[in-house]
């Protein structure tokens, strides 16, 4: 029987190490100290072996399964994934010269300065799982289109079509960097246009009907979980930032006197300002005595030095019996965008500014973070008042 995220989160340490098994050799080992470590049991050359795949929650269930599938794909091609990992360690993962992996890591190191930590980690993880085992040691100038396509087909064959497109995009940037660096003559990725199966676009679930929004807010007020999670749920509709930005919010970026939250937007890598309505300030003041002496507004359950996990809000939704097809953590953004425009009549460009989307003036120049701040401040208070009306008396 396959593991679930809930089982993993609830797993507690015992006096001795024990295992929770997933499928196809993957299992999670829980140590007496509380560590949760992914392992893959496999056979190679007639011998049973183990491969470490990282620790939870740094490596989630989905990522562990992808790592398992990549390792099993290597086995199917006659490669020992454990030996491959040891080879990388022996070389200190510093593959010099003009190899694909060496150039990819050089490109990644340069770009990481403007990426969020999680984004940089996700990109390198995809490359390490799905490209380096087959193309990493190859001189980038010698890699041919069919070779790269074969690596991408392996990803598609396990049903990860969106991942295949992302890996293709990453490879395109790596080849472009190699051309600019004089390591190869041309970017072969352009020859793969249309080669991959298209990805079915789906919209993240969001509640946009005012009546149902009011019901959702009442359910959040009645949530019986921990105070940080409840405060995150209550704050999410009032600020409608990206889920990762909310869970990683830091106290030093909050100015309660000015009623502002300033941080680096994860998508645009520009400074963003969120005016805080009086209702948001009340929530923060309630939370401050509990977490205000630490770094994060919403610290993780196991360590105050890390923010709340990705699944905390989603798990809370499920506990409130709000299905994943009805509401997602990202759904508060769609909720605000729709209702602020259609019900409250605010200008679309003001809404887009507050969503931290790139908005340009008539001359094509991007507005800075303080653009229309007074209008946005008024809009955020009007939005908070509107939500309070929906929650208290259903007034739409």
N, C-alpha and C positions, 0 to 999 in steps of 0.2 A: 504494500500500500504506500502510495506516495506521501511524502512529507507535506505539511502545510506551514505557512508563515506563522500561524497562531501556535502550532505545536513548538516551533523553534523558539518563539518569544517566551513561551511559558516554561520551557525546559529549565530546571533548576539543578545545581550541582549536587552530587552525592558524595559519600565517603570515598568511593572509587570511580574511576572513569567509566562512562558507559556510552553507548552509541544509539543514535536514531537513524534508521535506514530509510533512504529514498528509493531510487530505482536504478538499475543498470550499474550497480557497484558503488554508487554514491552514498556516503553516510556522513553524519555530523557527530563528532566525538566531543562529549562534554567532560571537561576535566574537573577534579575536586575544587580547583581554584575558581571555577566559573567560566573558564575559557571555552569557546565553541569553535571547533576546528573542522573544516571540510576535508574529507579524505576520499580517495577513489581506490577501490580494490580492483585489480585487474591481473591478467596473466600474460606473460611475455616469455617466449623461449621455454615454455613448459613450467615456469615458476610463477608463484603468486607474489604480487608486489603491491605496494601502497604508494600513492601519489598525493602530496599535500596540495590543496587547492585554495588555501587562504583561510581566514577566520571570519566568523560572523560577528558583527553586522557589516564589517568592511566589504565582505563578499556576501551578497544576499542569495536567496534561494535560486532566483532566476540566473544570476551570474554563475553560481556553482554548477548549475545544470549545463550551461553553455560551455563552461570549462571542461566538464565531464565529456560532453559530446565532442569537443575538439580533441581531447585526449584519445577518445575511442576512434575518432577518424584517423588519427596518427597510427593507432594500432592496426586499423584496417589497411593502411598503406605500408605496413611492415616496420614502423618506427616505434621505439620505446619512448613514451612521453617522459618517463622518469629520467632516462639517460639524456634526453634533450634538455631537460631542466638543469641537470648536473653540468652539462656542457656550457650552458649559459652562465652558471655560477662560476665555473672554472675560468671563464673568460671575463668574469666580473661584468658580464653583459655590456662590455664595451667592444663592440665589433668595429674595428677600424677600417680604413680604406674606403672603397666605393661600393660596399655591400648595401643592399636595400635596407637592412636593419640599421646599419651604422648611420646612413643618411636619414632614415626615418626618425631615429632618436635625436639626431642633431636638429632636425626640423622641429620635432616635438619640444625639445628644450627651449628653443627660441620662442615658439608660440605660447608656451605655458605661462610666460610672464603676463600675458593679457587674458588668460583663461581662468575660470574658477577652478579650484582644486578638483572638484568632482568631475567637471568636464574633461580636464586633462587626464584624469585617471581612467575615465570611460574610454577615451580614444586609445590610450596606450594598451588598455586591457583588450580591446578588439584586435589591435595589431598583433599583440603577443599570442592571442588564442587562434586567430584565423589567418594570419599572413606570415609571420616570422618563421613558424615551423617548416614552411614549404619554400618560401622565397627569401628568407632573412639572410642567408649566407651567399646568395647569388649576387654577382656584380649587377648593379641596377641597369647598367648600359646593355646587359645581355638578356634581360628579362623580356620575353616576347608576349604579345597580346594573348595567345592561347593559354600560356602559363598563368597569367593573372586571372583570366576568366575561369580557369579550372579551380583556383582557390576560392573565387566568389561563388562558383557553383556548389562547392562543399557547404557554404553557409546557407545557400538557398535550399539545398537538399534536406536540411534539418528544419525547414520551415521558417527560418529567420530572415524573411525577405527585406524588412526594413533595415536590419543590421547589414545585409549585403550592400544595400545602397549607401549606407553610411561609410562602410569600409571602402567602397569604390570612391566616394568623395574624398576620404582621407588620403587614399593612394594617389588621386589626382593632384592633391596639394603637395605630396611628397615628390612626385615626379616633376612637378613644376619647380619646386625648390632645387631639385637635382639639375634641371636644365639651367637654371639661373646660376648654379654653382659650378657649371662646367663638367658635371659628372656623367651626363648623358646628352644625347643629341636632341631627343624629342620626348614629349609627354604622350605615352602610348594609351593613356586612359581615354583620350578623345576618340579612339577607335572602338571603344566599348559602349558608345552611346546607343541606347535602346537594346542592349544585349541582355539586361536583367529583367526578370519578371516585374511588372509594375506593382507598386504597393497600394493596397486599398486604403484610401484616406478615411479616417474616422474622426469624428469630433469628440472631444472629451465631454463626458456627461456633465450637464449643468441644469440647475433648476432656475427657470426664468419666469415662471408664472407667479405673480405677486402673492396670491393666496397661499400657494405651496411654499413660497419663501417664508412667509409668516409662520407656517407650521414648522418649517425646518428650524427657524430661530428659537421657537418654543422648545423644540426637542433638544437643541444645544443647551439651553438654559437648564434643562432637567438632566443633563448628562451627569452620571455618577462616577466618572473616572477621576484621575488625579487633577489637581488644580492647574499645573502647567498645560496639560492637554486641553482642559476645559477652556482656559484662557486663550489658547491658540485657536480653538474652534470659534470662540466669541469674537476674537480680533480679526479673523480671516475675512469675513464679509465686509468689515469696516475699512480695511486697508487694501483689499484685493490685489496683493502682490503675488508673485510666483511662489508656489509652495516651498521651494527650496530657500527662497529669500526669507520667508516667514520663519521657518524652523531654525534657520541659522542667524536670526536677528540677535544683535549684541547690544547690551545696555549702554555701552559707550557711544552708540550711534543714535540714541534716543535723547531728545531734549524736551523734558516735560514742561519746562517754563515756556519755551517757544512753541510747544505743541507740534514738534516736527520729528520725523525719523529720516535720517540721511544715510544712504548706503550706496554701494556700487551695484548697479543693476546687472544681473547675471548674464543677460543676453547681449546687451549693448555695450557693457563694460564702461558705462558712463555714470557719473554721480546722479542719484535720483533722490527726490524729496517727496515724502509722504506727509501732508498736513494731517494732524491727528485731531479728530473730532473730540468733543468733551466725553462722549461715551467710550472712545478708545483710551483716553487718559484715565478714566475710572478703572478700566480693566488693568491697565499697566500699574496703577497704584495699588491695586489689590494683589497683583503678582509680585511686586517689588520686594516686600518683606521676605518672601520665600526664596527668590532667585537673584535678587538685586545685587548681592555681594559677589556673584560669579560673573562669568563672561557672557553667558547666553541667557536670553529670556526664557528659552525652553530647552533646558539641558536634557541630555539623555538619561534614562533610568539607571544605567550602570555606571556612568561617569559624567560628572559635571563639566568635564573638560571637552566634551563633545556635544553637539546639538542633538535634539530630538531626532529619532529615526524617520526615514521617509514614510514608513507605514503607520506612524502613530495616529495621524488624522484619519487615514483610510480605515484603520482598525476601529476607531471610534465611530465612524459612520456605520460600519457593519454591526457594531454593538447596539446602535440605535435603530438597526434594521433598515438603513438607507442603502439600497442596492447600488452596486457599481455602475449599473446602467442608468441610474437616476442622478447621481452626484459624485463628483471627484474633487480632489483638493484644488485642482486648477479651475473647477467650475465656478468659484466665486468671482473670477475675472469675467467670465462670460455673463454671469448674472448681472454684475455691475454695468458692463458695457451695454447690454440690452436694455435694462430698465432705466439707466440714466439717460439714454437716448430716447426710447420709445415712451416712457411714462413721465419722466421728469423734464425732458426737453433740453438737456444740456448740449452744448455744441460738441460735435464729434471730435474736433481737434483737441478740445480741452480734455475730453475723456481719454483720448489716445495718449496725451501727455502724461496723464496720471497712471496709465497702464505701462508707462516706461517704454512705449514704442517710439521708434524714430519718426519724428514729425519735422517736416521742412517748411520754411517760409516760402513766399512766392518766388524768391530768387534761388531757391534750391538749397539754401543753407539750413543746417540742422539747428533747431532752437536749443538753447542751453537749459540746464536743469531747473532754473528759476523762472522760466517763461510761464506767464499767466498764473503765477503762484497765488495771487490774491483770488482769482477766479476759481482756481482749484481748491483753495482753502474753503471758500464758500460752498463749493459743490460737495466736498467731503462732509461738511457739517449737515448740509441738506440731505445727503444720502444717509447719514447716520440717523437723522431725525425720521426720515421716511421708513427705514428699517425698524426703528423703535415703534412707530405707529403700526406697522404690519404685525409686529410681535404682540403688542399689548391689546389692540382692539381690532386687528384686521383691516385697519383703515388704509385703503389704496387710492 
